[in-house]
Amino acid sequence: MHIPTHVLSGWLIGNIPPLNKQQRLWCMFAAAAPDLDGLGIVISAQAYADYHHIHGHNWLAALVISAIAAGIFRSQRVLMAVMTCVLMHLHFFMDMLGSFRGAGIPWGIKYNFPFSKKSYAVDWGWELGAWQNYVITGIMIVIMIIIAIKARRTPLETLAPSLEKKLYKNE
Ligand SMILES: [Zn+2]
């Protein structure tokens, strides 16, 4: 799925347990972290094709990023590691579903990479540009707005706090 959809999934799930601003920011990062393997695009199309959807989309990458979370956060260390692992696996699942290559061809996840190149896929997903991805993103935006009203916080809380303040100023 698209990166903003992954980031939004991290925001929504990061609002379930009682976390602080930095932890919620991390949740947004963790939810999109597998796509760091797509940064090869700045080098070449070949690097993108070789690394994307492979190096960051496996259990070892989830383990490494979860261990980093446990190292960074002093409070709720275990919770943050578990949240990171869950969010990265949610990313894998979302990609299996909504990132088909086109013409009904799945884009599988090499979950055991680098130990195995076996690809795992479902055959009932859809393409990246399909309407389902936009509906899912739309539902997530509605939930984000509900959180913004009820909990008075948005994904801007750490990224653009002054902008968020302005949002609530006129109430
Ligand atoms: Zn991905």
Backbone and ligand atoms as CSV (ligand in chain L), in Angstrom:
chain,resi,resn,atom,element,x,y,z
A,1,MET,N,N,0.836,-1.190,0.000
A,1,MET,CA,C,0.000,0.000,0.000
A,1,MET,C,C,0.880,1.252,0.000
A,2,HIS,N,N,0.224,2.403,-0.107
A,2,HIS,CA,C,0.985,3.646,-0.166
A,2,HIS,C,C,1.600,3.993,1.191
A,3,ILE,N,N,2.718,4.698,1.159
A,3,ILE,CA,C,3.418,5.053,2.403
A,3,ILE,C,C,2.519,5.863,3.356
A,4,PRO,N,N,1.775,6.882,2.882
A,4,PRO,CA,C,0.915,7.617,3.830
A,4,PRO,C,C,-0.094,6.706,4.542
A,5,THR,N,N,-0.582,5.666,3.857
A,5,THR,CA,C,-1.524,4.721,4.485
A,5,THR,C,C,-0.819,3.946,5.592
A,6,HIS,N,N,0.424,3.528,5.322
A,6,HIS,CA,C,1.187,2.823,6.362
A,6,HIS,C,C,1.422,3.741,7.565
A,7,VAL,N,N,1.839,4.989,7.289
A,7,VAL,CA,C,2.116,5.944,8.373
A,7,VAL,C,C,0.853,6.144,9.220
A,8,LEU,N,N,-0.270,6.281,8.532
A,8,LEU,CA,C,-1.550,6.489,9.220
A,8,LEU,C,C,-1.905,5.277,10.079
A,9,SER,N,N,-1.615,4.076,9.597
A,9,SER,CA,C,-1.892,2.867,10.391
A,9,SER,C,C,-1.097,2.914,11.692
A,10,GLY,N,N,0.145,3.428,11.623
A,10,GLY,CA,C,0.971,3.561,12.821
A,10,GLY,C,C,0.394,4.579,13.793
A,11,TRP,N,N,-0.154,5.667,13.247
A,11,TRP,CA,C,-0.768,6.694,14.088
A,11,TRP,C,C,-1.986,6.124,14.826
A,12,LEU,N,N,-2.836,5.422,14.096
A,12,LEU,CA,C,-4.066,4.899,14.695
A,12,LEU,C,C,-3.752,3.868,15.786
A,13,ILE,N,N,-2.873,2.938,15.481
A,13,ILE,CA,C,-2.552,1.896,16.456
A,13,ILE,C,C,-1.731,2.486,17.614
A,14,GLY,N,N,-0.929,3.490,17.320
A,14,GLY,CA,C,-0.156,4.172,18.366
A,14,GLY,C,C,-1.041,4.937,19.340
A,15,ASN,N,N,-2.301,5.110,18.998
A,15,ASN,CA,C,-3.235,5.801,19.889
A,15,ASN,C,C,-4.023,4.842,20.774
A,16,ILE,N,N,-3.810,3.542,20.601
A,16,ILE,CA,C,-4.563,2.568,21.411
A,16,ILE,C,C,-4.000,2.485,22.843
A,17,PRO,N,N,-2.702,2.178,23.018
A,17,PRO,CA,C,-2.198,2.167,24.404
A,17,PRO,C,C,-1.813,3.595,24.836
A,18,PRO,N,N,-1.653,3.807,26.145
A,18,PRO,CA,C,-1.228,5.140,26.597
A,18,PRO,C,C,0.265,5.369,26.310
A,19,LEU,N,N,0.553,6.046,25.227
A,19,LEU,CA,C,1.945,6.327,24.848
A,19,LEU,C,C,2.185,7.831,24.907
A,20,ASN,N,N,3.461,8.227,24.864
A,20,ASN,CA,C,3.765,9.653,24.779
A,20,ASN,C,C,3.984,10.053,23.309
A,21,LYS,N,N,4.211,11.353,23.107
A,21,LYS,CA,C,4.329,11.877,21.736
A,21,LYS,C,C,5.440,11.196,20.943
A,22,GLN,N,N,6.594,11.013,21.585
A,22,GLN,CA,C,7.728,10.409,20.879
A,22,GLN,C,C,7.413,8.964,20.509
A,23,GLN,N,N,6.719,8.274,21.391
A,23,GLN,CA,C,6.369,6.875,21.100
A,23,GLN,C,C,5.370,6.793,19.945
A,24,ARG,N,N,4.426,7.731,19.922
A,24,ARG,CA,C,3.462,7.722,18.803
A,24,ARG,C,C,4.155,8.063,17.488
A,25,LEU,N,N,5.134,8.970,17.545
A,25,LEU,CA,C,5.912,9.299,16.341
A,25,LEU,C,C,6.648,8.055,15.851
A,26,TRP,N,N,7.221,7.327,16.804
A,26,TRP,CA,C,7.943,6.097,16.456
A,26,TRP,C,C,6.989,5.092,15.795
A,27,CYS,N,N,5.764,4.999,16.317
A,27,CYS,CA,C,4.786,4.064,15.742
A,27,CYS,C,C,4.533,4.390,14.268
A,28,MET,N,N,4.459,5.685,13.954
A,28,MET,CA,C,4.259,6.067,12.545
A,28,MET,C,C,5.465,5.653,11.712
A,29,PHE,N,N,6.665,5.834,12.288
A,29,PHE,CA,C,7.883,5.426,11.593
A,29,PHE,C,C,7.914,3.912,11.392
A,30,ALA,N,N,7.635,3.162,12.485
A,30,ALA,CA,C,7.712,1.694,12.432
A,30,ALA,C,C,6.745,1.122,11.393
A,31,ALA,N,N,5.568,1.745,11.292
A,31,ALA,CA,C,4.560,1.244,10.357
A,31,ALA,C,C,5.000,1.391,8.901
A,32,ALA,N,N,5.884,2.365,8.643
A,32,ALA,CA,C,6.345,2.591,7.268
A,32,ALA,C,C,7.779,2.098,7.073
A,33,ALA,N,N,8.451,1.713,8.172
A,33,ALA,CA,C,9.878,1.359,8.138
A,33,ALA,C,C,10.256,0.317,7.073
A,34,PRO,N,N,9.425,-0.708,6.819
A,34,PRO,CA,C,9.835,-1.680,5.803
A,34,PRO,C,C,10.150,-1.025,4.451
A,35,ASP,N,N,9.479,0.091,4.160
A,35,ASP,CA,C,9.690,0.729,2.858
A,35,ASP,C,C,10.996,1.514,2.775
A,36,LEU,N,N,11.780,1.531,3.858
A,36,LEU,CA,C,13.129,2.114,3.766
A,36,LEU,C,C,13.947,1.373,2.707
A,37,ASP,N,N,13.560,0.106,2.452
A,37,ASP,CA,C,14.295,-0.651,1.427
A,37,ASP,C,C,14.009,-0.134,0.013
A,38,GLY,N,N,13.104,0.821,-0.090
A,38,GLY,CA,C,12.814,1.437,-1.395
A,38,GLY,C,C,13.670,2.664,-1.675
A,39,LEU,N,N,14.541,3.016,-0.684
A,39,LEU,CA,C,15.379,4.216,-0.859
A,39,LEU,C,C,16.402,4.058,-1.984
A,40,GLY,N,N,16.602,2.807,-2.436
A,40,GLY,CA,C,17.489,2.569,-3.566
A,40,GLY,C,C,17.077,3.362,-4.802
A,41,ILE,N,N,15.825,3.840,-4.803
A,41,ILE,CA,C,15.310,4.612,-5.936
A,41,ILE,C,C,16.148,5.863,-6.166
A,42,VAL,N,N,16.766,6.422,-5.090
A,42,VAL,CA,C,17.590,7.623,-5.270
A,42,VAL,C,C,18.922,7.285,-5.940
A,43,ILE,N,N,19.273,5.992,-5.953
A,43,ILE,CA,C,20.528,5.580,-6.609
A,43,ILE,C,C,20.234,5.171,-8.052
A,44,SER,N,N,19.342,4.214,-8.201
A,44,SER,CA,C,18.988,3.780,-9.557
A,44,SER,C,C,17.717,2.941,-9.533
A,45,ALA,N,N,17.124,2.816,-10.692
A,45,ALA,CA,C,15.914,1.994,-10.809
A,45,ALA,C,C,16.258,0.539,-10.514
A,46,GLN,N,N,17.485,0.151,-10.852
A,46,GLN,CA,C,17.909,-1.235,-10.623
A,46,GLN,C,C,18.033,-1.521,-9.133
A,47,ALA,N,N,18.624,-0.559,-8.388
A,47,ALA,CA,C,18.765,-0.723,-6.930
A,47,ALA,C,C,17.379,-0.842,-6.303
A,48,TYR,N,N,16.428,-0.047,-6.789
A,48,TYR,CA,C,15.054,-0.094,-6.287
A,48,TYR,C,C,14.465,-1.481,-6.537
A,49,ALA,N,N,14.642,-1.951,-7.777
A,49,ALA,CA,C,14.078,-3.262,-8.144
A,49,ALA,C,C,14.729,-4.386,-7.341
A,50,ASP,N,N,16.022,-4.240,-7.055
A,50,ASP,CA,C,16.754,-5.301,-6.354
A,50,ASP,C,C,16.422,-5.373,-4.862
A,51,TYR,N,N,16.185,-4.190,-4.247
A,51,TYR,CA,C,16.040,-4.161,-2.783
A,51,TYR,C,C,14.615,-3.985,-2.286
A,52,HIS,N,N,13.796,-3.230,-3.050
A,52,HIS,CA,C,12.478,-2.888,-2.516
A,52,HIS,C,C,11.572,-4.113,-2.392
A,53,HIS,N,N,10.861,-4.140,-1.263
A,53,HIS,CA,C,9.929,-5.220,-0.962
A,53,HIS,C,C,10.658,-6.498,-0.577
A,54,ILE,N,N,11.968,-6.413,-0.361
A,54,ILE,CA,C,12.741,-7.607,-0.002
A,54,ILE,C,C,13.469,-7.380,1.331
A,55,HIS,N,N,14.435,-6.445,1.335
A,55,HIS,CA,C,15.314,-6.297,2.502
A,55,HIS,C,C,14.615,-5.787,3.755
A,56,GLY,N,N,13.560,-4.999,3.590
A,56,GLY,CA,C,12.849,-4.482,4.770
A,56,GLY,C,C,11.573,-5.240,5.076
A,57,HIS,N,N,11.204,-6.164,4.199
A,57,HIS,CA,C,9.930,-6.865,4.333
A,57,HIS,C,C,10.147,-8.319,4.730
A,58,ASN,N,N,10.724,-8.542,5.902
A,58,ASN,CA,C,10.968,-9.902,6.386
A,58,ASN,C,C,11.067,-9.874,7.906
A,59,TRP,N,N,11.030,-11.046,8.531
A,59,TRP,CA,C,11.007,-11.096,10.000
A,59,TRP,C,C,12.287,-10.589,10.628
A,60,LEU,N,N,13.417,-10.741,9.909
A,60,LEU,CA,C,14.688,-10.277,10.474
A,60,LEU,C,C,14.687,-8.749,10.589
A,61,ALA,N,N,14.174,-8.079,9.558
A,61,ALA,CA,C,14.078,-6.608,9.598
A,61,ALA,C,C,13.151,-6.185,10.742
A,62,ALA,N,N,12.045,-6.911,10.926
A,62,ALA,CA,C,11.108,-6.597,12.010
A,62,ALA,C,C,11.795,-6.765,13.367
A,63,LEU,N,N,12.613,-7.810,13.475
A,63,LEU,CA,C,13.333,-8.068,14.732
A,63,LEU,C,C,14.339,-6.951,15.022
A,64,VAL,N,N,15.081,-6.544,13.978
A,64,VAL,CA,C,16.106,-5.499,14.151
A,64,VAL,C,C,15.465,-4.170,14.557
A,65,ILE,N,N,14.407,-3.767,13.856
A,65,ILE,CA,C,13.763,-2.473,14.165
A,65,ILE,C,C,13.095,-2.536,15.548
A,66,SER,N,N,12.548,-3.702,15.903
A,66,SER,CA,C,11.941,-3.855,17.236
A,66,SER,C,C,13.015,-3.761,18.328
A,67,ALA,N,N,14.197,-4.333,18.065
A,67,ALA,CA,C,15.298,-4.253,19.037
A,67,ALA,C,C,15.757,-2.802,19.178
A,68,ILE,N,N,15.765,-2.064,18.078
A,68,ILE,CA,C,16.132,-0.637,18.130
A,68,ILE,C,C,15.124,0.118,18.995
A,69,ALA,N,N,13.838,-0.217,18.830
A,69,ALA,CA,C,12.793,0.427,19.646
A,69,ALA,C,C,13.035,0.145,21.127
A,70,ALA,N,N,13.367,-1.104,21.437
A,70,ALA,CA,C,13.627,-1.476,22.834
A,70,ALA,C,C,14.838,-0.727,23.372
A,71,GLY,N,N,15.801,-0.449,22.492
A,71,GLY,CA,C,16.996,0.281,22.908
A,71,GLY,C,C,16.745,1.768,23.102
A,72,ILE,N,N,15.867,2.333,22.283
A,72,ILE,CA,C,15.615,3.782,22.320
A,72,ILE,C,C,14.748,4.173,23.507
A,73,PHE,N,N,13.670,3.394,23.737
A,73,PHE,CA,C,12.678,3.822,24.726
A,73,PHE,C,C,12.945,3.210,26.098
A,74,ARG,N,N,13.139,4.094,27.076
A,74,ARG,CA,C,13.447,3.609,28.431
A,74,ARG,C,C,12.183,3.151,29.150
A,75,SER,N,N,11.090,3.875,28.903
A,75,SER,CA,C,9.846,3.429,29.533
A,75,SER,C,C,9.058,2.615,28.519
A,76,GLN,N,N,8.314,1.679,28.994
A,76,GLN,CA,C,7.498,0.789,28.174
A,76,GLN,C,C,8.327,0.124,27.062
A,77,ARG,N,N,9.523,-0.273,27.437
A,77,ARG,CA,C,10.468,-0.873,26.481
A,77,ARG,C,C,9.871,-2.071,25.734
A,78,VAL,N,N,9.299,-2.997,26.512
A,78,VAL,CA,C,8.758,-4.221,25.908
A,78,VAL,C,C,7.554,-3.880,25.026
A,79,LEU,N,N,6.691,-3.009,25.545
A,79,LEU,CA,C,5.510,-2.611,24.768
A,79,LEU,C,C,5.933,-2.002,23.429
A,80,MET,N,N,6.951,-1.131,23.459
A,80,MET,CA,C,7.378,-0.473,22.221
A,80,MET,C,C,7.983,-1.472,21.229
A,81,ALA,N,N,8.703,-2.472,21.759
A,81,ALA,CA,C,9.272,-3.504,20.872
A,81,ALA,C,C,8.142,-4.320,20.249
A,82,VAL,N,N,7.147,-4.677,21.061
A,82,VAL,CA,C,6.016,-5.475,20.555
A,82,VAL,C,C,5.208,-4.646,19.546
A,83,MET,N,N,4.951,-3.384,19.881
A,83,MET,CA,C,4.196,-2.507,18.964
A,83,MET,C,C,4.914,-2.415,17.609
A,84,THR,N,N,6.238,-2.253,17.671
A,84,THR,CA,C,7.038,-2.128,16.445
A,84,THR,C,C,6.913,-3.390,15.599
A,85,CYS,N,N,7.037,-4.537,16.271
A,85,CYS,CA,C,6.951,-5.817,15.567
A,85,CYS,C,C,5.559,-5.994,14.938
A,86,VAL,N,N,4.521,-5.660,15.696
A,86,VAL,CA,C,3.149,-5.787,15.186
A,86,VAL,C,C,2.939,-4.845,13.997
A,87,LEU,N,N,3.396,-3.594,14.130
A,87,LEU,CA,C,3.183,-2.616,13.054
A,87,LEU,C,C,3.921,-3.008,11.774
A,88,MET,N,N,5.120,-3.570,11.924
A,88,MET,CA,C,5.851,-3.987,10.730
A,88,MET,C,C,5.167,-5.178,10.058
A,89,HIS,N,N,4.604,-6.077,10.874
A,89,HIS,CA,C,3.876,-7.209,10.288
A,89,HIS,C,C,2.556,-6.752,9.658
A,90,LEU,N,N,1.939,-5.742,10.248
A,90,LEU,CA,C,0.742,-5.180,9.626
A,90,LEU,C,C,1.102,-4.612,8.242
A,91,HIS,N,N,2.267,-3.964,8.163
A,91,HIS,CA,C,2.762,-3.442,6.885
A,91,HIS,C,C,2.907,-4.576,5.863
A,92,PHE,N,N,3.530,-5.671,6.285
A,92,PHE,CA,C,3.711,-6.801,5.356
A,92,PHE,C,C,2.344,-7.273,4.844
A,93,PHE,N,N,1.402,-7.393,5.782
A,93,PHE,CA,C,0.073,-7.889,5.408
A,93,PHE,C,C,-0.629,-6.908,4.459
A,94,MET,N,N,-0.535,-5.614,4.778
A,94,MET,CA,C,-1.159,-4.596,3.919
A,94,MET,C,C,-0.557,-4.639,2.514
A,95,ASP,N,N,0.755,-4.855,2.434
A,95,ASP,CA,C,1.416,-4.941,1.123
A,95,ASP,C,C,0.980,-6.193,0.358
A,96,MET,N,N,0.847,-7.306,1.075
A,96,MET,CA,C,0.415,-8.546,0.414
A,96,MET,C,C,-0.957,-8.351,-0.210
A,97,LEU,N,N,-1.808,-7.617,0.529
A,97,LEU,CA,C,-3.175,-7.391,0.060
A,97,LEU,C,C,-3.256,-6.352,-1.050
A,98,GLY,N,N,-2.661,-5.204,-0.795
A,98,GLY,CA,C,-2.935,-4.050,-1.658
A,98,GLY,C,C,-1.772,-3.531,-2.459
A,99,SER,N,N,-0.843,-4.400,-2.835
A,99,SER,CA,C,0.271,-3.933,-3.676
A,99,SER,C,C,0.502,-4.904,-4.835
A,100,PHE,N,N,-0.585,-5.417,-5.402
A,100,PHE,CA,C,-0.436,-6.327,-6.541
A,100,PHE,C,C,0.275,-5.616,-7.685
A,101,ARG,N,N,1.025,-6.368,-8.456
A,101,ARG,CA,C,1.825,-5.794,-9.536
A,101,ARG,C,C,0.981,-5.399,-10.744
A,102,GLY,N,N,-0.244,-5.820,-10.744
A,102,GLY,CA,C,-1.086,-5.544,-11.910
A,102,GLY,C,C,-1.505,-6.837,-12.556
A,103,ALA,N,N,-2.621,-6.810,-13.255
A,103,ALA,CA,C,-3.160,-7.981,-13.945
A,103,ALA,C,C,-3.299,-9.182,-13.005
A,104,GLY,N,N,-3.650,-8.897,-11.730
A,104,GLY,CA,C,-3.895,-9.974,-10.781
A,104,GLY,C,C,-2.658,-10.716,-10.328
A,105,ILE,N,N,-1.480,-10.110,-10.563
A,105,ILE,CA,C,-0.244,-10.786,-10.148
A,105,ILE,C,C,0.181,-10.252,-8.785
A,106,PRO,N,N,0.206,-11.135,-7.762
A,106,PRO,CA,C,0.590,-10.667,-6.418
A,106,PRO,C,C,2.061,-10.271,-6.361
A,107,TRP,N,N,2.361,-9.392,-5.392
A,107,TRP,CA,C,3.741,-9.033,-5.117
A,107,TRP,C,C,4.048,-9.658,-3.767
A,108,GLY,N,N,4.622,-10.836,-3.805
A,108,GLY,CA,C,4.816,-11.608,-2.576
A,108,GLY,C,C,5.850,-11.003,-1.631
A,109,ILE,N,N,5.789,-11.484,-0.389
A,109,ILE,CA,C,6.733,-11.061,0.652
A,109,ILE,C,C,7.711,-12.206,0.883
A,110,LYS,N,N,8.998,-11.901,0.734
A,110,LYS,CA,C,10.025,-12.917,1.028
A,110,LYS,C,C,10.298,-12.859,2.535
A,111,TYR,N,N,9.382,-13.446,3.295
A,111,TYR,CA,C,9.352,-13.273,4.750
A,111,TYR,C,C,10.610,-13.819,5.435
A,112,ASN,N,N,11.197,-14.862,4.877
A,112,ASN,CA,C,12.378,-15.470,5.508
A,112,ASN,C,C,13.694,-14.999,4.905
A,113,PHE,N,N,13.653,-13.936,4.084
A,113,PHE,CA,C,14.888,-13.376,3.530
A,113,PHE,C,C,15.768,-12.884,4.684
A,114,PRO,N,N,17.077,-13.049,4.673
A,114,PRO,CA,C,17.940,-13.569,3.618
A,114,PRO,C,C,18.163,-15.084,3.687
A,115,PHE,N,N,17.413,-15.765,4.558
A,115,PHE,CA,C,17.645,-17.206,4.727
A,115,PHE,C,C,16.950,-18.035,3.644
A,116,SER,N,N,15.905,-17.455,3.075
A,116,SER,CA,C,15.195,-18.154,2.008
A,116,SER,C,C,14.585,-17.107,1.081
A,117,LYS,N,N,14.459,-17.442,-0.173
A,117,LYS,CA,C,13.858,-16.494,-1.119
A,117,LYS,C,C,12.416,-16.864,-1.452
A,118,LYS,N,N,11.868,-17.793,-0.662
A,118,LYS,CA,C,10.469,-18.188,-0.890
A,118,LYS,C,C,9.558,-16.989,-0.676
A,119,SER,N,N,8.654,-16.803,-1.622
A,119,SER,CA,C,7.757,-15.653,-1.575
A,119,SER,C,C,6.372,-16.069,-1.087
A,120,TYR,N,N,5.814,-15.277,-0.167
A,120,TYR,CA,C,4.487,-15.560,0.369
A,120,TYR,C,C,3.503,-14.532,-0.173
A,121,ALA,N,N,2.382,-15.003,-0.694
A,121,ALA,CA,C,1.421,-14.084,-1.304
A,121,ALA,C,C,0.002,-14.600,-1.108
A,122,VAL,N,N,-0.956,-13.697,-1.257
A,122,VAL,CA,C,-2.357,-14.110,-1.310
A,122,VAL,C,C,-2.832,-13.831,-2.743
A,123,ASP,N,N,-3.825,-14.574,-3.195
A,123,ASP,CA,C,-4.257,-14.355,-4.587
A,123,ASP,C,C,-5.570,-13.575,-4.652
A,124,TRP,N,N,-5.986,-13.021,-3.493
A,124,TRP,CA,C,-7.249,-12.294,-3.468
A,124,TRP,C,C,-7.058,-10.821,-3.120
A,125,GLY,N,N,-5.857,-10.305,-3.446
A,125,GLY,CA,C,-5.589,-8.898,-3.176
A,125,GLY,C,C,-5.881,-8.015,-4.372
A,126,TRP,N,N,-5.330,-6.811,-4.358
A,126,TRP,CA,C,-5.595,-5.843,-5.423
A,126,TRP,C,C,-4.356,-4.986,-5.682
A,127,GLU,N,N,-4.437,-4.181,-6.754
A,127,GLU,CA,C,-3.281,-3.376,-7.157
A,127,GLU,C,C,-3.143,-2.129,-6.284
A,128,LEU,N,N,-1.943,-1.548,-6.338
A,128,LEU,CA,C,-1.640,-0.359,-5.532
A,128,LEU,C,C,-2.617,0.793,-5.817
A,129,GLY,N,N,-2.982,0.932,-7.081
A,129,GLY,CA,C,-3.854,2.056,-7.439
A,129,GLY,C,C,-5.343,1.723,-7.367
A,130,ALA,N,N,-5.689,0.565,-6.817
A,130,ALA,CA,C,-7.089,0.125,-6.793
A,130,ALA,C,C,-7.917,0.914,-5.774
A,131,TRP,N,N,-9.234,0.936,-5.986
A,131,TRP,CA,C,-10.120,1.722,-5.130
A,131,TRP,C,C,-10.090,1.270,-3.683
A,132,GLN,N,N,-9.838,-0.023,-3.443
A,132,GLN,CA,C,-9.832,-0.546,-2.071
A,132,GLN,C,C,-8.822,0.203,-1.203
A,133,ASN,N,N,-7.645,0.500,-1.793
A,133,ASN,CA,C,-6.628,1.206,-1.003
A,133,ASN,C,C,-7.107,2.599,-0.609
A,134,TYR,N,N,-7.864,3.246,-1.501
A,134,TYR,CA,C,-8.349,4.596,-1.201
A,134,TYR,C,C,-9.475,4.547,-0.162
A,135,VAL,N,N,-10.298,3.502,-0.220
A,135,VAL,CA,C,-11.365,3.346,0.786
A,135,VAL,C,C,-10.736,3.127,2.173
A,136,ILE,N,N,-9.734,2.241,2.224
A,136,ILE,CA,C,-9.061,1.962,3.503
A,136,ILE,C,C,-8.422,3.243,4.053
A,137,THR,N,N,-7.732,3.983,3.167
A,137,THR,CA,C,-7.105,5.241,3.608
A,137,THR,C,C,-8.172,6.226,4.081
A,138,GLY,N,N,-9.298,6.281,3.367
A,138,GLY,CA,C,-10.396,7.177,3.745
A,138,GLY,C,C,-10.949,6.840,5.123
A,139,ILE,N,N,-11.146,5.537,5.381
A,139,ILE,CA,C,-11.644,5.104,6.702
A,139,ILE,C,C,-10.639,5.502,7.788
A,140,MET,N,N,-9.362,5.312,7.469
A,140,MET,CA,C,-8.319,5.679,8.448
A,140,MET,C,C,-8.335,7.180,8.727
A,141,ILE,N,N,-8.563,7.981,7.694
A,141,ILE,CA,C,-8.605,9.446,7.883
A,141,ILE,C,C,-9.787,9.814,8.786
A,142,VAL,N,N,-10.924,9.138,8.598
A,142,VAL,CA,C,-12.096,9.406,9.451
A,142,VAL,C,C,-11.756,9.096,10.911
A,143,ILE,N,N,-11.096,7.953,11.147
A,143,ILE,CA,C,-10.717,7.593,12.525
A,143,ILE,C,C,-9.715,8.619,13.078
A,144,MET,N,N,-8.792,9.069,12.206
A,144,MET,CA,C,-7.819,10.093,12.633
A,144,MET,C,C,-8.545,11.367,13.081
A,145,ILE,N,N,-9.602,11.732,12.348
A,145,ILE,CA,C,-10.375,12.932,12.707
A,145,ILE,C,C,-11.108,12.720,14.034
A,146,ILE,N,N,-11.645,11.507,14.234
A,146,ILE,CA,C,-12.319,11.206,15.508
A,146,ILE,C,C,-11.318,11.336,16.674
A,147,ILE,N,N,-10.103,10.806,16.468
A,147,ILE,CA,C,-9.065,10.932,17.515
A,147,ILE,C,C,-8.734,12.408,17.734
A,148,ALA,N,N,-8.652,13.157,16.625
A,148,ALA,CA,C,-8.319,14.595,16.721
A,148,ALA,C,C,-9.360,15.338,17.554
A,149,ILE,N,N,-10.621,14.927,17.431
A,149,ILE,CA,C,-11.710,15.591,18.180
A,149,ILE,C,C,-11.742,15.102,19.629
A,150,LYS,N,N,-11.686,13.784,19.795
A,150,LYS,CA,C,-11.858,13.208,21.142
A,150,LYS,C,C,-10.603,13.346,22.002
A,151,ALA,N,N,-9.435,13.017,21.440
A,151,ALA,CA,C,-8.197,13.026,22.246
A,151,ALA,C,C,-7.414,14.319,22.052
A,152,ARG,N,N,-7.851,15.161,21.142
A,152,ARG,CA,C,-7.209,16.445,20.851
A,152,ARG,C,C,-5.728,16.282,20.507
A,153,ARG,N,N,-5.467,15.367,19.610
A,153,ARG,CA,C,-4.116,15.259,19.072
A,153,ARG,C,C,-4.167,14.740,17.645
A,154,THR,N,N,-3.162,15.135,16.864
A,154,THR,CA,C,-3.080,14.743,15.460
A,154,THR,C,C,-1.645,14.273,15.182
A,155,PRO,N,N,-1.396,13.695,14.015
A,155,PRO,CA,C,-0.017,13.308,13.692
A,155,PRO,C,C,0.936,14.507,13.649
A,156,LEU,N,N,0.378,15.721,13.688
A,156,LEU,CA,C,1.225,16.919,13.669
A,156,LEU,C,C,1.852,17.197,15.030
A,157,GLU,N,N,1.429,16.485,16.076
A,157,GLU,CA,C,1.829,16.842,17.445
A,157,GLU,C,C,3.333,16.971,17.637
A,158,THR,N,N,4.115,16.132,16.949
A,158,THR,CA,C,5.581,16.272,17.065
A,158,THR,C,C,6.192,16.830,15.777
A,159,LEU,N,N,5.499,16.627,14.656
A,159,LEU,CA,C,6.065,17.048,13.374
A,159,LEU,C,C,5.878,18.547,13.144
A,160,ALA,N,N,4.734,19.084,13.559
A,160,ALA,CA,C,4.449,20.516,13.371
A,160,ALA,C,C,3.546,20.983,14.513
A,161,PRO,N,N,4.102,21.019,15.743
A,161,PRO,CA,C,3.269,21.344,16.915
A,161,PRO,C,C,2.605,22.721,16.831
A,162,SER,N,N,3.278,23.703,16.242
A,162,SER,CA,C,2.674,25.043,16.175
A,162,SER,C,C,1.456,25.030,15.254
A,163,LEU,N,N,1.535,24.220,14.210
A,163,LEU,CA,C,0.387,24.094,13.288
A,163,LEU,C,C,-0.780,23.407,13.999
A,164,GLU,N,N,-0.468,22.396,14.798
A,164,GLU,CA,C,-1.521,21.706,15.547
A,164,GLU,C,C,-2.188,22.653,16.547
A,165,LYS,N,N,-1.369,23.491,17.202
A,165,LYS,CA,C,-1.915,24.468,18.153
A,165,LYS,C,C,-2.925,25.359,17.460
A,166,LYS,N,N,-2.592,25.801,16.254
A,166,LYS,CA,C,-3.497,26.672,15.493
A,166,LYS,C,C,-4.824,25.978,15.205
A,167,LEU,N,N,-4.758,24.653,14.975
A,167,LEU,CA,C,-5.972,23.880,14.679
A,167,LEU,C,C,-6.955,23.981,15.828
A,168,TYR,N,N,-6.441,23.962,17.060
A,168,TYR,CA,C,-7.312,23.929,18.240
A,168,TYR,C,C,-7.552,25.310,18.846
A,169,LYS,N,N,-6.861,26.307,18.296
A,169,LYS,CA,C,-6.899,27.658,18.872
A,169,LYS,C,C,-8.292,28.268,18.869
A,170,ASN,N,N,-9.012,28.043,17.794
A,170,ASN,CA,C,-10.294,28.745,17.628
A,170,ASN,C,C,-11.476,28.061,18.282
A,171,GLU,N,N,-11.203,27.024,19.047
A,171,GLU,CA,C,-12.329,26.315,19.683
A,171,GLU,C,C,-12.795,27.011,20.957
L,1,ZN,ZN,ZN,6.061,-2.040,1.870
